[in-house]
Amino acid sequence: MRWKSHVRFGGRAEETGLSEGRHRASVRSHHANSKLEECRRRIQQETLGHRGRKRDALYRARRLLTMAEERLDEDGRAKMLELLATGDLRGDVTAAWHAKEAVRELYSHADEETAGAWIDDLIVSMAASPTMEVRSLGRTLERWRIEIIAWHRTHVSNGPTEAMNNLAKRIKRVAFGFRSFRNYRVRTLLYAGRPRWALLTTLPPLR
């Protein structure tokens, strides 16, 4: 764990200087799935006037929709398409599902050039979509284009940094704060596991 002199109690990756190069790729399938869920709930309300119930077609399809397409067997795919045909008469949820799969496909490209061309096509096609959630997803892709391309260039993200930051925050929260930064650092290093214990020797002596 690296500590910066200007950071007292943890800090976000941007504050600790560990996100140089903007190698963050936040627009992964979970974000596309959230837009798909927003679309499904909206169509559910507009069509039936209530939240999903166990007999509603779109509610029954919710888990199939968020699964990766390659994980669906023939029966699962046929069931999902049948439920969409019943509950998604305008095709909005279907469009959001295809957009989600297109975003997933983006991260299957290994080289920067192919990924750049793919994301540019997605941004243009999603901007022209009649489905508001798909347009919103396209705007997110446009805002994060540099970071996504950077990930395809280096295949590095600030995920490990954010994990360490989360660990430090949890330690502070459980302890209801620390008056001594030295004690906070000791507690965090011990909680991080045995490989980090060697860093305890770098602590300044107590005065």
C-alpha positions in Angstrom: 0.0 0.0 0.0 1.4 3.4 -1.0 0.8 6.4 1.1 1.0 10.0 0.0 2.2 12.7 2.3 -0.8 15.0 1.5 -3.4 12.3 2.2 -4.3 12.0 5.9 -6.9 9.2 6.0 -7.1 7.4 2.7 -8.5 9.2 -0.4 -9.8 8.5 -3.8 -7.5 7.3 -6.6 -7.4 10.7 -8.2 -6.2 12.2 -4.9 -3.4 9.7 -4.3 -2.0 10.1 -7.8 -2.5 6.4 -8.6 -4.8 7.0 -11.6 -2.4 8.7 -13.8 -3.0 8.0 -17.4 -6.8 7.8 -16.9 -6.9 4.0 -17.1 -10.3 3.7 -15.7 -13.0 1.7 -17.6 -16.2 2.2 -15.6 -18.6 1.5 -18.4 -18.8 -2.2 -18.1 -21.7 -4.6 -18.5 -23.0 -3.8 -15.1 -23.8 -0.2 -16.2 -25.4 -1.4 -19.4 -27.4 -3.9 -17.2 -28.6 -1.0 -15.0 -29.9 0.9 -18.1 -31.6 -2.3 -19.3 -33.3 -2.6 -15.9 -34.4 1.0 -16.0 -35.9 0.4 -19.3 -37.7 -2.8 -18.2 -39.2 -1.0 -15.2 -40.3 2.0 -17.2 -42.0 -0.2 -19.8 -43.6 -2.3 -17.1 -45.1 0.8 -15.5 -46.2 2.3 -18.8 -47.8 -0.9 -20.0 -49.4 -2.3 -16.9 -49.4 0.6 -14.5 -47.7 -1.3 -11.6 -44.4 -2.7 -10.5 -43.4 -6.2 -11.7 -45.4 -9.1 -10.5 -44.5 -12.8 -10.8 -46.9 -13.3 -13.7 -45.8 -10.3 -15.7 -43.8 -11.2 -18.8 -41.1 -8.5 -18.3 -40.7 -9.4 -14.7 -40.3 -13.0 -15.5 -37.6 -12.1 -18.1 -35.6 -9.9 -15.8 -32.9 -12.5 -14.9 -32.6 -13.8 -18.5 -32.2 -10.2 -19.8 -29.2 -9.5 -17.5 -27.4 -12.8 -18.3 -24.6 -12.8 -20.8 -25.9 -13.9 -24.2 -23.5 -16.8 -24.5 -24.7 -18.2 -21.1 -28.2 -18.6 -22.4 -29.0 -22.0 -23.7 -31.6 -22.6 -26.5 -34.5 -22.9 -24.1 -33.4 -19.8 -22.1 -33.1 -17.7 -25.2 -36.4 -18.9 -26.6 -38.1 -18.2 -23.3 -36.6 -14.7 -23.2 -37.7 -13.8 -26.7 -41.2 -15.2 -26.0 -41.5 -13.0 -22.9 -40.2 -10.0 -24.8 -42.7 -10.5 -27.5 -45.5 -10.6 -24.9 -44.5 -7.7 -22.7 -42.3 -5.5 -24.9 -44.7 -4.5 -27.6 -42.7 -1.3 -28.7 -39.4 -3.1 -28.6 -37.7 -0.7 -26.1 -36.5 -3.4 -23.8 -35.3 -5.5 -26.7 -33.3 -2.5 -27.9 -31.8 -2.0 -24.5 -30.8 -5.7 -24.4 -29.0 -5.4 -27.7 -27.3 -2.3 -26.5 -26.1 -4.1 -23.4 -24.7 -6.9 -25.5 -23.0 -4.5 -27.8 -21.2 -2.9 -24.8 -20.1 -6.3 -23.6 -18.8 -7.0 -27.1 -16.7 -3.8 -26.9 -14.6 -5.3 -24.1 -13.9 -8.5 -26.1 -11.7 -6.5 -28.5 -8.1 -6.7 -27.6 -6.6 -3.9 -29.7 -7.1 -0.1 -29.3 -7.9 0.6 -32.9 -10.8 -1.9 -33.2 -12.2 -0.8 -29.9 -12.1 2.8 -30.9 -14.0 2.1 -34.2 -16.5 0.0 -32.3 -17.2 2.6 -29.6 -17.6 5.3 -32.2 -20.2 3.2 -34.1 -22.0 2.6 -30.8 -22.1 6.2 -29.9 -23.6 7.2 -33.2 -26.1 4.3 -33.4 -27.2 4.8 -29.7 -27.7 8.5 -30.2 -30.3 7.8 -32.9 -32.2 5.2 -30.8 -35.8 5.9 -29.9 -35.2 4.3 -26.5 -34.2 6.9 -23.9 -32.1 4.5 -21.8 -30.1 3.5 -24.9 -29.5 7.1 -25.7 -28.3 7.7 -22.1 -26.0 4.7 -22.4 -24.6 6.2 -25.6 -23.9 9.5 -23.9 -22.1 7.7 -21.1 -19.9 5.9 -23.6 -19.1 9.3 -25.3 -18.1 10.8 -21.9 -15.9 7.9 -21.0 -14.5 7.2 -24.5 -10.9 8.3 -23.5 -10.9 6.1 -20.4 -12.3 3.1 -22.3 -9.7 3.4 -25.1 -7.0 3.8 -22.4 -8.1 0.5 -20.9 -7.8 -1.2 -24.3 -4.4 0.3 -24.7 -2.9 -0.9 -21.4 -5.5 -3.4 -19.9 -5.0 -1.6 -16.6 -7.6 -0.1 -14.4 -7.7 1.6 -11.0 -9.7 -1.3 -9.6 -7.0 -2.5 -7.2 -6.5 1.1 -6.0 -10.2 1.6 -5.3 -10.2 -1.8 -3.5 -7.4 -0.6 -1.2 -9.1 2.7 -0.7 -12.3 0.9 0.3 -10.4 -1.2 2.7 -8.9 1.9 4.4 -12.3 3.5 4.7 -13.9 0.4 6.2 -11.2 0.2 8.8 -11.8 3.9 9.8 -15.5 3.4 9.8 -15.4 0.3 12.1 -13.1 2.1 14.5 -15.3 5.3 14.5 -12.2 7.3 13.4 -8.6 7.5 14.5 -6.9 10.3 16.3 -3.5 8.9 15.4 -2.6 8.5 11.8 0.2 6.0 12.8 -2.4 3.7 14.5 -4.7 4.0 11.5 -1.9 2.9 9.2 -0.9 0.0 11.5 -4.5 -1.2 11.7 -5.0 -1.0 7.9 -1.7 -2.8 7.1 -2.6 -5.6 9.6 -6.1 -5.9 8.1 -4.7 -6.0 4.6 -3.1 -9.4 5.2 0.3 -11.0 5.8 2.0 -9.7 2.5 1.5 -6.1 3.8 2.9 -6.7 7.3 6.5 -6.1 6.1 5.5 -2.5 5.6 5.1 -2.2 9.4 8.9 -1.8 9.7 8.7 1.5 7.8 6.5 3.1 10.5 8.2 5.9 12.4 8.8 5.1 16.1 6.5 6.3 18.7 7.5 9.6 20.4 
